[in-house]
């Protein structure tokens, strides 16, 4: 399986890049990972950029404040079902300052909320990376989740 994180905006901060790199490296033990950072802009432009970067037959997760709240174990089960269904690419969409375009978000297979609180998109990306890694470790019964 491939994991593709598509984020609107760039994570430039050196400390954040280091933390993301750590979790991305951990995820790559289980799946090929690709991060795509897109330029922000008008809603139609962002929507087009997002859609162009979602491979056919992907399973798509849109991060949304009003999305479905899952526990780490529930997210792991969701990812596990994708693995069992031989999904080639799991795509996670992270919006910019104004979130994701509604048209893209509504087409996602899962609209996921990381918290009832609002996070800056850079922090949301880090939390997402940690939760993806945690999900894979849960699926493999590894001790990280304990």
HELIX and SHEET records of a PDB file:
HELIX    1   1 UNK A   14  UNK A   27  1                                  14    
HELIX    2   2 UNK A   43  UNK A   52  1                                  10    
HELIX    3   3 UNK A   72  UNK A   84  1                                  13    
HELIX    4   4 UNK A  102  UNK A  106  1                                   5    
HELIX    5   5 UNK A  121  UNK A  139  1                                  19    
HELIX    6   6 UNK A  143  UNK A  145  5                                   3    
SHEET    1   A 5 UNK A  32  UNK A  38  0                                        
SHEET    2   A 5 UNK A   2  UNK A   8  1                                        
SHEET    3   A 5 UNK A  89  UNK A  94  1                                        
SHEET    4   A 5 UNK A  59  UNK A  69  1                                        
SHEET    5   A 5 UNK A 110  UNK A 113  1                                        
END                                                                             
